[in-house]
């Protein structure tokens, strides 16, 4: 599924030329690779959480194109995308074979960036998506929904991992 998201992200990048979508392509293909090698889940969350997790992963594909034309705002958006996705990459590499989209226990990671931030991947997405709100204020509604889903996912993951320990 993540490879499919990557194809859509590539199409969005061709439409908009926003670095956010290009970085999303890289995220989706890297995630697809790690998913092929990931550890089996020891325990999983309910099916509703699975659906919401995939919806949350697809949300960034829905952001609208820019309505501004100033180079300063594009630069700010690009910098936020780069910083945000740098955090996501660090988190993805650290998770390695424990990666997943829906809440499941594939082993708790407490090293690297996870030593300092409990849910760095979601933080990275939030940082990068703020750049899209800068470029189009209508994206604020999508951002609010996306942020809500990240919070819900983080809490759900915490519950699944607490039950396992």
ABEGO torsion letter per residue (X at the ends): XAAAAAAAAAAAAAAAGBAAAAAAAAAAAAAAAAAAABBBBABBBBAAAAAAAAAAAAAAAABBBBABABAAAAAAAAAAAAAAAAAAAAAAAAAEAABBABBBBAEBBABEAAAABABAAAAAAAAAAAAAAAABAAAAAAAAAAAAAAAAAAAAAAAAAAAAX
